[in-house]
Amino acid sequence: MSNDRDQELLELKALMEQEQFRRFILRIMGETGLGSSGFDADPLEHARKAGRRQVGHWVADEVKEATKNGYLKMIKEHMDD
């Protein structure tokens, strides 16, 4: 892993320690349709939704790589609400 990548992960881990940031990340993931199928009969709309979901997967993967515990804490907080 490069020094730049290490720094990115350290920064994300630090941000994930903030409850407000965890709620923001969860909102982003929700807006991307991560929990839905993304299917649409209209091929253009289907492609748009697929792109949004890909961003959601990227965000989730980044958070998990930076801090698995932070990711789990975020999900737990959401479930407790």
N, C-alpha and C positions, 0 to 999 in steps of 0.2 A: 504494500500500500504506500502511496506517495505521502509526503509530508502535507501537501495541500489537502488530500483526502482525509488524513488523520485530523487535520484542523477542522474541516467541515463537520466531521462526526463529533468531535469534542464540542463544537459550538452548538450543534443540534441537541446533544445530550444535555448541555447546560440549559438550553431553552426549554427542554422537556421537563425540567424541574419546576417550572412555573405552571401552576394550575390554569391560569388564563391562557397560556400558550397551548396547553394540551386541549383545552376546549376549542380553541381556534383551529388546531390541526384536525380535530374530530369534525368540525363543521366543514372544513375543506374536503375531507374524505367523503362526507355525506353529500356534498354538492356534486361530486364527481360520479355519483351513482354507484359507488363501490358495492353497495349491498343489493343491487338490482341486477336483473339479467342483461339489460341494455338492448334487448331485441326490439326492433321496430321494422314494420313491413316496408317502410320507405327506406331504400338503401342509403340515401344521403343522411337521413336522421340516424340510421343505425351506425353509420361510420362516425358521425359526430359523437354519439353516445360511447362508442368504443374508444375513441380518443380521450374522452373525459375519464372513462374508467381506467385507462392506461395511466393517466396522471395520478389518479387515486392510488393505484397499485404502487407507483413509484414513490409517492409520499409515504405510504405505509411501509414499504421496504426500507426506505431511508431511516425512518424512525426506529424500526426494528433493528437495523444494523447498528445504529448509534446507541440504542438503549432498549433492550428487550423488556426490562423491568418498567421503564417509562411507558412503553407501549401498552403493557398489561395494566399498569396503573390507570392509564387513560381510559381503556375499555371498562375497567372495573368502576371507575368514577361515573362513567356514562350509564352503566347498568344500575348503579345505586341511585341515580336521579329519578 
